[in-house]
Amino acid sequence: MAENKKERTVIFNARVALDDKIVPGYLVIEGEYIAEVGEGKAPESLLDKDNTLIDADGRLLMPGVIDEHVHFRDPGLTHKADMMSESRAAVAGGVTSFIDMPNTVPATTTIAAVESKMARAAEVSSANYAFFIGATNSNIDELLAANYTKIAGVKLFLGSSTGNMLVDSESTISRIFAEVPALIAVHAEDEAIIAANRKKVIDKYGEDAPVELHPLIRSREACIEATRKAVEGARKYGARLHVLHISTEEELSFFSPGPIECKTITAETCPQYLVFSNEQYGAYGSCIKCNPAIKMPEDRDALRKAVADGIIDVVATDHAPHLPEEKRGGALKAVSGMPMIQFSLPVMLTLASEGLFTTEKVVEVMCHNPAKLYGIDRRGFLRAGYYADVTLVDDQCEPYTVDSGMVLSKCGWTPLEGAPLGAKVDMTWVNGEVVWRYGVLFSGKRGKALEFKR
């Protein structure tokens, strides 16, 4: 009897992202895992007609992106986004795994709520998935009982945002830092400073204050003060702190360069803070209104350098879809947040092509470091025995212009409308299965729950 041969996919003639370098090479997928990855030409024995052969023709082959900061709006806000629609946008952008935030309706502040989201994702998500449990002023017992091999960590809002999950009890914050045995991801904006700023703006401009004033309300001082307090609290109690969406140059002084595995306090920023500045509110209006606010060109430039220098550890999207009508209004009435997940990798690779940082750095901050930060089991690297979460990217393509017709997010728009990009995702595999190929989505594929080694 003839021996059954496993179906294999061989991707060859690629520029392969192997840990900290990009080299000519090849990769073999068997089932849901990477069977082999190597430098140079693929051995002739692999170029068998019984294998699925993909000639990468010099394109970039890299791990699938792990986006550790998304708001997929499911449950309760699914008129604007849901796990099915947004996970499809994710894989179209080379994102193979996401970690979803808790400010849904109801808020994900109990273990049961996390389990409900997990069950929903298993049914509909094209990408791999995990979820934060949200902190409140009164749910410390839930946080301490959570299984952090299945739950990504605790999300702590030190400033109000969509979902009204502000934690302002000093005793609760101290207990979270002292007792929670997991990563604590913080939205750091000082609510008292924001409230005072909002009052000043309303007193002077009324409720229809222009969107250009958003950075005065959600001010740099609010960010700096909250980040300072969070870092001090983490150092005092030895907590594992991750500060989300850094938006100011001054906040960078609280963090240090170096390998992420050597740090207990880490920093994230997002593509929007690397692309936009407050000088563009006039052109883009509330489309670029988000929390924290996009700030000055000097901040954007400092953040770009911080990515290059290893002070910023992770780039994630804070993907936060809203319907166009919800984005109408000025600084006080338009909701904050924007969709970004489908174009985050092309944006970062385009910035790399402009010399702001290397392609290797893009892979590090979007794939390797998220996997290390959360201890994600067998993902984030192209290594034999790891899950075959892989994306093939043309990062040397002819520049193209983003338009709303490309958008797979349910909200149907992008703040990048009209922007030129110089990279596009050609193919995406999730757990060894093709889910995106040259503009075609394979909608019947499903991701898996992420597992965390603590």
C-alpha positions as CSV (number, residue, x, y, z in Angstrom):
1,M,0.0,0.0,0.0
2,A,1.4,3.4,-0.9
3,E,2.2,5.7,1.9
4,N,-0.2,8.7,2.2
5,K,1.7,12.0,1.5
6,K,0.8,15.1,3.5
7,E,-0.3,18.0,1.4
8,R,2.4,20.6,1.4
9,T,2.6,24.2,0.3
10,V,6.1,25.4,-0.7
11,I,6.7,29.1,-1.0
12,F,10.0,29.8,-2.7
13,N,12.1,32.6,-4.2
14,A,10.9,34.8,-1.2
15,R,12.6,37.3,1.0
16,V,12.0,35.6,4.2
17,A,11.7,37.3,7.6
18,L,13.8,34.9,9.7
19,D,13.9,36.3,13.3
20,D,16.0,39.4,13.1
21,K,17.0,39.3,9.4
22,I,15.4,39.2,6.0
23,V,17.1,36.8,3.6
24,P,16.4,34.9,0.4
25,G,14.7,31.7,1.3
26,Y,11.7,29.4,1.3
27,L,9.0,28.0,3.6
28,V,7.0,24.8,3.7
29,I,3.5,24.5,5.2
30,E,2.2,21.1,6.2
31,G,-1.3,21.1,7.7
32,E,-1.6,23.9,10.2
33,Y,2.1,24.2,10.9
34,I,5.3,25.4,9.4
35,A,7.3,22.3,8.5
36,E,10.5,23.9,7.3
37,V,12.0,27.3,6.7
38,G,15.3,27.9,5.2
39,E,17.7,30.3,3.5
40,G,18.7,30.2,-0.2
41,K,17.1,28.2,-2.9
42,A,14.5,25.6,-2.0
43,P,15.8,22.1,-2.4
44,E,14.7,20.4,-5.6
45,S,13.1,17.7,-3.6
46,L,10.5,20.2,-2.3
47,L,9.6,21.4,-5.8
48,D,7.5,18.4,-6.3
49,K,4.5,18.5,-8.6
50,D,2.4,17.0,-5.9
51,N,3.1,20.0,-3.6
52,T,1.4,23.3,-4.0
53,L,4.2,25.6,-5.3
54,I,4.1,29.3,-4.9
55,D,6.9,31.4,-6.5
56,A,7.2,34.5,-4.4
57,D,9.2,36.2,-7.1
58,G,11.2,38.2,-4.5
59,R,8.3,39.4,-2.4
60,L,8.4,39.6,1.4
61,L,7.3,36.5,3.3
62,M,6.7,37.3,7.0
63,P,4.8,36.1,10.0
64,G,1.2,37.2,10.2
65,V,0.8,40.4,12.1
66,I,-0.5,40.1,15.7
67,D,-2.6,43.2,16.4
68,E,-2.9,43.3,20.2
69,H,-5.2,46.3,20.3
70,V,-8.5,46.2,18.5
71,H,-12.1,47.2,19.1
72,F,-14.3,44.9,17.0
73,R,-17.6,46.2,18.7
74,D,-19.0,42.7,19.2
75,P,-21.3,42.4,21.2
76,G,-23.7,45.3,21.4
77,L,-22.3,47.7,18.9
78,T,-22.5,45.5,15.8
79,H,-24.2,48.1,13.7
80,K,-20.7,49.6,13.1
81,A,-18.5,46.5,13.2
82,D,-18.5,42.8,14.3
83,M,-16.0,40.0,14.7
84,M,-16.9,38.6,11.3
85,S,-16.4,41.8,9.3
86,E,-13.4,43.1,11.1
87,S,-11.5,39.7,11.2
88,R,-12.0,39.7,7.4
89,A,-10.5,43.2,7.2
90,A,-7.7,41.9,9.4
91,V,-6.6,39.0,7.2
92,A,-6.9,41.2,4.1
93,G,-4.2,43.3,5.8
94,G,-2.0,40.5,6.7
95,V,-3.2,40.4,10.4
96,T,-3.6,36.8,11.4
97,S,-4.3,37.3,15.2
98,F,-6.0,40.0,17.2
99,I,-6.6,40.8,20.8
100,D,-9.9,42.6,21.4
101,M,-10.6,45.2,24.0
102,P,-13.4,45.0,26.6
103,N,-15.4,48.2,26.0
104,T,-18.3,46.5,24.3
105,V,-22.0,46.3,25.4
106,P,-22.1,44.8,27.8
107,A,-18.5,45.5,28.8
108,T,-16.2,42.5,29.0
109,T,-15.6,42.8,32.8
110,T,-16.4,39.2,33.8
111,I,-14.9,35.8,33.0
112,A,-18.3,34.8,31.6
113,A,-18.3,37.7,29.3
114,V,-14.8,36.8,28.0
115,E,-16.0,33.2,27.4
116,S,-19.0,34.4,25.5
117,K,-16.8,36.4,23.2
118,M,-14.5,33.4,22.7
119,A,-17.5,31.3,21.7
120,R,-18.6,34.0,19.2
121,A,-15.1,34.3,17.7
122,A,-14.9,30.5,17.2
123,E,-18.0,30.7,15.1
124,V,-17.2,33.7,12.9
125,S,-13.6,34.9,13.1
126,S,-11.3,34.5,10.0
127,A,-8.3,35.3,12.3
128,N,-7.0,33.9,15.5
129,Y,-8.4,35.7,18.6
130,A,-8.0,36.5,22.2
131,F,-9.6,39.0,24.6
132,F,-8.8,41.3,27.5
133,I,-10.8,41.4,30.6
134,G,-11.7,45.0,31.6
135,A,-11.0,46.5,35.0
136,T,-13.7,48.5,36.8
137,N,-13.8,50.1,40.3
138,S,-15.5,47.0,41.6
139,N,-14.4,43.8,39.8
140,I,-11.1,43.0,41.3
141,D,-12.3,39.5,42.3
142,E,-13.0,38.6,38.7
143,L,-9.5,39.9,37.7
144,L,-7.8,37.7,40.3
145,A,-9.8,34.6,39.3
146,A,-9.2,34.9,35.6
147,N,-7.2,32.2,33.7
148,Y,-4.4,34.2,32.0
149,T,-3.3,31.3,29.8
150,K,-6.6,32.0,28.0
151,I,-7.1,35.7,28.7
152,A,-4.6,38.1,27.3
153,G,-4.5,40.5,30.2
154,V,-6.3,43.3,32.0
155,K,-7.3,46.5,30.3
156,L,-7.3,49.5,32.6
157,F,-8.8,52.8,31.5
158,L,-7.2,55.7,33.4
159,G,-9.1,58.1,31.0
160,S,-12.7,57.8,29.8
161,S,-13.2,56.4,26.3
162,T,-15.9,54.6,24.4
163,G,-17.7,52.4,26.8
164,N,-17.3,54.5,30.0
165,M,-14.9,52.1,31.8
166,L,-12.9,54.7,33.7
167,V,-11.2,53.4,36.8
168,D,-10.6,56.3,39.2
169,S,-10.4,54.6,42.6
170,E,-6.8,54.9,43.8
171,S,-7.2,51.9,46.1
172,T,-8.5,49.8,43.2
173,I,-5.7,50.8,40.9
174,S,-3.2,50.0,43.6
175,R,-4.7,46.5,44.1
176,I,-4.6,45.9,40.4
177,F,-1.0,46.8,40.1
178,A,-0.1,44.8,43.3
179,E,-2.1,41.7,42.8
180,V,-3.1,40.9,39.2
181,P,-0.7,38.2,37.9
182,A,-0.8,39.3,34.3
183,L,0.0,42.0,31.9
184,I,-1.9,45.3,32.6
185,A,-2.6,47.3,29.4
186,V,-3.3,50.9,30.2
187,H,-5.2,53.7,28.4
188,A,-3.3,56.6,30.0
189,E,-5.0,59.9,30.0
190,D,-5.7,61.9,33.2
191,E,-9.5,62.4,33.5
192,A,-9.3,65.5,35.8
193,I,-7.1,67.3,33.3
194,I,-9.4,66.4,30.4
195,A,-12.5,67.5,32.3
196,A,-10.9,70.9,33.1
197,N,-9.9,71.3,29.5
198,R,-13.3,70.4,28.2
199,K,-14.9,73.0,30.4
200,K,-12.6,75.7,29.1
201,V,-13.3,74.8,25.5
202,I,-17.1,74.8,26.1
203,D,-17.0,78.1,27.9
204,K,-15.1,79.7,25.0
205,Y,-16.5,77.9,21.9
206,G,-19.7,76.2,23.0
207,E,-20.8,72.7,22.2
208,D,-19.9,73.0,18.5
209,A,-16.2,73.6,19.1
210,P,-14.1,72.7,16.0
211,V,-12.4,69.3,15.8
212,E,-9.0,71.1,15.7
213,L,-9.5,71.7,19.5
214,H,-9.6,68.0,20.3
215,P,-5.8,67.9,21.2
216,L,-6.5,70.8,23.6
217,I,-9.2,68.8,25.4
218,R,-7.3,65.4,25.3
219,S,-4.1,67.3,25.9
220,R,-0.5,66.2,26.0
221,E,-0.5,67.1,29.7
222,A,-3.3,64.6,30.3
223,C,-1.3,61.9,28.6
224,I,2.0,62.7,30.3
225,E,0.5,62.8,33.8
226,A,-1.4,59.6,33.5
227,T,1.6,57.7,31.9
228,R,3.8,59.0,34.7
229,K,1.4,57.8,37.4
230,A,1.0,54.4,35.7
231,V,4.8,53.9,35.4
232,E,5.3,54.9,39.0
233,G,2.6,52.5,40.2
234,A,4.0,49.6,38.1
235,R,7.5,50.2,39.5
236,K,6.2,50.4,43.0
237,Y,4.4,47.1,42.9
238,G,6.5,45.3,40.3
239,A,3.5,45.1,37.9
240,R,3.8,44.1,34.2
241,L,2.7,47.3,32.6
242,H,2.0,48.0,28.9
243,V,1.1,51.6,28.0
244,L,-1.1,51.8,24.9
245,H,-1.2,54.3,22.1
246,I,1.6,56.6,23.1
247,S,1.0,60.0,21.3
248,T,3.5,62.5,22.7
249,E,7.3,63.0,22.6
250,E,7.4,63.6,26.4
251,E,5.9,60.2,27.3
252,L,8.9,58.5,25.6
253,S,11.1,59.5,28.5
254,F,9.3,57.0,30.7
255,F,10.5,54.0,28.6
256,S,13.8,52.6,27.5
257,P,15.3,50.9,24.5
258,G,16.3,47.3,24.4
259,P,14.9,43.8,23.9
260,I,11.3,43.5,25.0
261,E,12.0,40.3,26.9
262,C,14.2,42.3,29.2
263,K,11.5,44.9,30.1
264,T,8.6,44.9,32.6
265,I,7.3,48.3,31.3
266,T,6.6,48.6,27.6
267,A,5.1,51.0,25.1
268,E,2.8,50.8,22.1
269,T,2.0,53.3,19.5
270,C,-0.3,53.2,16.4
271,P,0.1,53.9,12.7
272,Q,-2.2,57.0,12.9
273,Y,0.3,58.6,15.3
274,L,3.1,57.9,12.9
275,V,1.3,59.2,9.8
276,F,-0.9,62.2,10.9
277,S,-0.4,65.4,12.9
278,N,-2.6,68.1,14.2
279,E,-1.8,70.1,11.0
280,Q,-4.1,67.7,9.2
281,Y,-7.3,68.2,11.2
282,G,-8.3,70.9,8.7
283,A,-8.1,68.5,5.8
284,Y,-9.3,65.2,7.5
285,G,-11.6,66.7,10.2
286,S,-13.1,64.2,12.6
287,C,-11.9,61.2,10.5
288,I,-8.7,61.5,12.4
289,K,-10.3,62.2,15.8
290,C,-9.2,59.5,18.3
291,N,-8.3,59.1,21.9
292,P,-5.6,60.0,22.7
293,A,-5.6,62.8,20.2
294,I,-3.2,63.1,17.3
295,K,-0.8,65.8,18.2
296,M,2.0,67.9,16.7
297,P,4.4,67.1,13.9
298,E,7.2,67.0,16.5
299,D,5.4,64.2,18.3
300,R,4.9,62.2,15.1
301,D,8.6,62.5,14.3
302,A,9.7,61.6,17.8
303,L,7.4,58.5,17.7
304,R,8.9,57.4,14.4
305,K,12.4,57.6,15.8
306,A,11.3,55.8,19.0
307,V,10.1,52.9,16.8
308,A,13.4,52.8,15.0
309,D,15.4,53.0,18.3
310,G,13.4,50.3,20.2
311,I,11.8,52.6,22.7
312,I,8.4,51.8,21.3
313,D,8.0,48.1,21.5
314,V,4.8,47.4,19.7
315,V,2.8,49.0,16.9
316,A,-0.9,48.0,17.0
317,T,-3.9,49.7,15.5
318,D,-6.4,50.6,18.2
319,H,-8.8,49.7,15.3
320,A,-12.0,51.4,16.3
321,P,-14.7,51.6,13.6
322,H,-17.7,54.0,13.7
323,L,-20.3,54.7,11.0
324,P,-19.7,57.9,9.0
325,E,-22.7,59.6,10.6
326,E,-21.2,59.0,14.0
327,K,-18.1,60.8,13.0
328,R,-19.9,64.0,12.1
329,G,-19.4,67.0,14.4
330,G,-16.5,68.7,16.0
331,A,-14.3,68.2,19.0
332,L,-17.2,67.5,21.4
333,K,-19.8,65.7,19.2
334,A,-18.0,63.4,16.8
335,V,-17.1,60.1,18.3
336,S,-13.4,59.2,18.6
337,G,-11.8,56.3,16.8
338,M,-11.0,55.1,13.3
339,P,-10.7,51.8,11.4
340,M,-7.0,50.9,10.6
341,I,-6.5,47.2,10.7
342,Q,-6.7,46.5,6.9
343,F,-4.0,49.0,6.0
344,S,-1.7,49.0,9.1
345,L,0.9,46.7,7.6
346,P,1.0,48.4,4.2
347,V,1.3,51.8,6.0
348,M,4.2,50.6,8.1
349,L,6.0,49.0,5.2
350,T,5.5,52.2,3.2
351,L,7.1,54.2,6.0
352,A,10.0,51.7,6.1
353,S,10.5,52.3,2.3
354,E,10.9,56.0,3.1
355,G,13.8,55.2,5.4
356,L,12.1,55.9,8.7
357,F,12.9,52.5,10.1
358,T,13.8,49.1,8.6
359,T,11.5,46.4,7.3
360,E,13.1,44.1,9.9
361,K,11.8,46.6,12.5
362,V,8.3,46.5,11.1
363,V,8.3,42.7,11.5
364,E,9.7,43.0,15.1
365,V,7.1,45.5,16.4
366,M,4.1,44.0,14.6
367,C,4.9,40.2,14.8
368,H,7.8,39.2,17.1
369,N,7.3,41.6,20.0
370,P,3.5,41.1,20.4
371,A,4.2,37.3,20.6
372,K,6.9,37.8,23.2
373,L,5.0,40.4,25.1
374,Y,2.0,38.1,25.8
375,G,3.9,34.8,25.6
376,I,1.7,33.7,22.7
377,D,2.2,30.0,22.0
378,R,4.0,29.3,18.7
379,R,3.0,32.4,16.8
380,G,4.7,35.6,15.6
381,F,7.8,33.9,14.0
382,L,8.5,31.9,10.9
383,R,9.9,28.8,12.6
384,A,9.5,25.1,12.1
385,G,6.8,23.7,14.4
386,Y,5.0,27.1,14.7
387,Y,1.5,27.7,13.5
388,A,1.6,28.6,9.8
389,D,0.3,32.2,10.3
390,V,2.0,33.7,7.3
391,T,1.6,36.7,4.9
392,L,3.1,37.3,1.5
393,V,3.5,41.0,0.8
394,D,4.5,43.0,-2.2
395,D,6.5,45.7,-0.5
396,Q,8.0,47.0,-3.7
397,C,4.8,47.4,-5.7
398,E,3.8,50.3,-7.8
399,P,2.3,53.0,-5.5
400,Y,-1.5,52.9,-5.4
401,T,-4.1,55.1,-3.8
402,V,-6.4,53.9,-1.0
403,D,-10.1,54.4,-1.6
404,S,-13.2,53.4,0.3
405,G,-14.1,50.7,-2.2
406,M,-11.2,48.6,-0.8
407,V,-12.5,48.7,2.7
408,L,-13.8,45.4,4.2
409,S,-14.6,46.9,7.7
410,K,-18.4,47.2,8.1
411,C,-18.1,51.0,8.7
412,G,-17.1,51.3,5.0
413,W,-14.5,54.1,5.3
414,T,-10.9,54.8,6.1
415,P,-8.9,57.8,7.3
416,L,-6.4,56.8,4.6
417,E,-8.7,57.7,1.7
418,G,-6.5,59.2,-1.0
419,A,-3.2,58.2,0.6
420,P,-0.5,56.6,-1.6
421,L,0.8,53.3,-0.3
422,G,3.8,51.3,-1.6
423,A,3.0,47.9,-0.2
424,K,0.1,45.5,-0.5
425,V,-0.8,42.1,1.0
426,D,-1.1,39.4,-1.7
427,M,-1.7,36.3,0.4
428,T,-2.5,35.4,4.0
429,W,-2.5,32.0,5.7
430,V,-4.0,31.4,9.1
431,N,-3.1,28.1,10.7
432,G,-1.9,26.8,7.3
433,E,-5.0,27.7,5.4
434,V,-5.2,30.4,2.7
435,V,-7.7,33.0,3.9
436,W,-6.8,35.9,1.5
437,R,-5.4,35.6,-2.0
438,Y,-5.0,38.5,-4.4
439,G,-8.1,40.3,-3.3
440,V,-10.2,37.2,-2.7
441,L,-11.4,36.3,0.8
442,F,-11.9,32.7,1.7
443,S,-14.7,33.3,4.1
444,G,-15.3,29.8,5.4
445,K,-12.0,29.6,7.2
446,R,-11.8,30.0,11.0
447,G,-9.1,31.1,13.3
448,K,-8.2,29.6,16.7
449,A,-8.1,30.9,20.2
450,L,-4.6,32.2,21.2
451,E,-2.9,30.5,24.1
452,F,-0.5,32.3,26.4
453,K,2.5,30.8,28.2
454,R,2.8,32.7,31.5
